[in-house]
Amino acid sequence: MNTARGFAAFPPRPGRRGRSWWARAFVAAMEDTALDAGLLRRGRRFAGSGRVGPITISPGRISAVVEDPDGIVEVTVHLTQLSDADWDRLLDQVGAEAGHLAALLDGEVPRALVHSADAVGVPLLPTIGDLESDCDCPDIGDPCQHAAALCYQTAWLLDDDPFVLLLLRGRATDELLEALGTRRTRAAEPAGSAVERGVPATEAYAAVPAPLPPAPPDPPRAQALVVPEAPGLPLDALALLAADVAVRARELLTTSGVPLTEWADAARWAALHPGTAQRVAASAGPGIAAAVRAWELGGSAGQDALERAGNDPAPEEAAAEAELLAAGAESEIRIRRGVDGRWYPFHRVDGRWWPSGPPGQDPVTAL
């Protein structure tokens, strides 16, 4: 079975980082095993330069051709494959957890699978000694800048398809799903008995059907439920509040949902219900308009980034601002990375930070 998969080369994407939990976890695991931070930094820049060719993923192997200023180099990153015994323990564990089994058979890879695998001693993410690279370049670090770039772009592939990691560990998607389906069928069979796999059509049609039971009596006519209006609270206001609770609950269940202060929640309400914005602004005070705009552009992630715009930047935010200023950006700018992984730009208006526009996948496109 040919289990290799090919992926087209990525276009130039300066500053791009993995968006999904799987991508960030893969990068963190790779960086934890690296010894040279300088090579990693050059690898990140290389990954976004557009000079890495098409990527081939196969069990235990990532390969590509990279266009280096000194010439074309071939680079391969090896990831230790799981043994058959490892896969058996992992699949048995997945089969015992209905949620994991249903998600995988539905084409999704739940991130809790990592913890389930760890529980049976099976590492899914790279660990010490798992990653080794071969490259034509003279760098002595492992990974070199070309291998690091290839790993960063592999994380981008995980944004769209976490099954890539399972292929690297040794099992293609079809093979994995077939094994899981077989385990589910076995688990449904009664213990100690054989289950018929089917009945020939001739026998099925020849069988005399059992008589149907008598029809049940008609149910009594249902009575309309009358709910009296609550004193002091119009029904349309109650429906609006209930719908808003559902929207907020869904927001908190996503990866970008963050707890809100009472003031931040007022801005969220004004953004979602423009008809109430004037009354909210009158009671919330100055600055609420910027918070409303931040919510409109990025939800709770955008609002959280706005609240941090006046604070000292994180190291990667400070580096991004320095590069933008060196490239000629206005001095009164801020760039903050939201909890959703996107970059949010801000500029100062009358002493307050104001969202400059929608977020971007990297600081350059954000500005």
Disulfide bonds with the S-S distance in Angstrom:
none
